[in-house]
Amino acid sequence: MPNTRRSDCPLSCFLDEWGDKWTFLILRDLLSGPRKFSGFLESAEPLPTNLLSNRLVKLVEGGYAIKIQYQERPKRFEYEITDKGRSLVPIMQAMIGWAETHLDSVAAAPAGLTAVEAKPVKAKPASAKPAAQKKPKQTNETPTAPSQGAFDF
């Protein structure tokens, strides 16, 4: 599969994977339990079937959901969230928290996305090696003013 990333920036890579408006909503629906294709069509947000099919394939191929056959003829499937998919719950909770704080007239958080209801996500083992830190370059340039924030260019 060709690399379709815009850059190696972690935020850019995340947005390449999750930057559309449908995929997180499909994951949200999967948090309530296994779901058949028709069940997604009953969601509060109308989703065209071609986009739903495309996003479900993406979620299964990425390991965020699994596809389980429940009927032989005709073949029918249901989808279930995986631990990898569940690992995105804290990100979804942060987005919900932001919306509740900064947007008018938003509904309560859906089931499975409140801090109490969300299943814990496995943390990295304590024995994991920290990422190597780069040493700063030595230059002969005079120092500049201190940084004023993350968006200094």
N, C-alpha and C positions, 0 to 999 in steps of 0.2 A: 504494500500500500504506500503510495507516495506521501512524502511529508507535506502537509498542507498548512503548516504553521507559518504565521506572519513573521515571527521572530522567536528568540529563545527566552524572552522576558517571561517570567512565571505568570504574571497577570494576563499577558497576551495569550499564552498557551492555555490558561484556564478558560479564557473567553472563546478561544477557538473550539474548545471542547463543549462549553456550556453556555455560549453567548446567545442562543436563540430563546424565544419566549415560551416555547412549548415543553422542552425537556424537563425542566424542574417541575412543571405542573403534572406531567405524567408520573414522575417520581413521587410527588406529593400524593397522588391517587394510589400508588402502589403501597404507600405506608399503611393504608387501611387494610391491607391483605391482598391475596392473589386476585387478579382481575382478568376477565375475558375482554377481548377486543371490543365487544359491544358495550361493556361496562365503562370504558373510557369515553365512549360517545355520549354517555349520560352525564358527564362532568359538567360543572357550572360554566366552563368556558368552551364554546363550540370549536371543535378541532376537525378540520377536513380529514377524511379517511386516508388520503395519500400521505399527508404529513404525519399522521399517527403511525402508519405503517413504517415510514422512514425512521421516525424517532425510536420506535420500539426495536427495530433492527439495530440501530446505533447503540441503544442501551444494552441489548443482549451481547452484541459484539464487543462492547467495552467492559463487560462483566458486571454491570450495574444492576442487571435484571436477568432472570432466567425464563426460558420459554418451556412450558410443560404441556405435552399433548394430553388432552382429557377425553378425546373422542377419535375413533379410527376413521369412520366413514360418515360424512366427510371429515377430513382431518380438521380438528379444532384445538386451539391452544389457549392457555391462560398464562399470565405473566406474574412473576413474583420478584420482589426486591431482594438483592443480595446484601451481604455485609459491606461490600464495596459501595453499593448504592446507599446504604444506611450511613456510611461514613460522611455523606454530604449533608446530613441532618443539621449539624451545627452551622453550616453555611446558610442553609435555608432558614434556620431560626434567626440568624443575624439579619437576613433580608427582611423577614417578617417584623423583627424588632424595629428596624429602620423605618419600615412602612407605617407601623403603628405610631411611631414617634413623629414622623415628618409629613405624613399624608392625612388628609381629612377623610372621614367616613370610610374607614376600612373595617372589615368584619374581624371577628376574633380569629386567632390562629386555628387552623384545621387540626383535627385529631391527629396525634402522632408527631406534631411539631411543637408542642409546648415543652418546656424544660422538664416537666415531671413525666410526661408520657413517652418521650423519646428514649429509645433503647441506647445504652452506652455504646460508644464506639471504641474499639480496641486501640490503645495507645501504642506507640513504638516502644519496644523493650528498652529498659534502662541501660542495657549493655550495648545499645546501638551507638556506633561511632558518630560523633558530631561532624557536620560538614566541615571540610577543610576551609580555613580562612585564608584569603589572599593577603599577602604582605603589601603594604602601601609602597608605591614606587617612590624612589628617591629622586628628587629633581632639584635643580638649582634655581627654580623660580621663586619669586617672593611670595609669601603666603597671601591669600585673598581673605576677604571678609568671611566670617563664619556663615554657615548655611542658615537660611531662613525657613527651610522646610523641604518636604519631599519633592516639590515641583521646581526646584532651582534648576536652571538650564545653563 
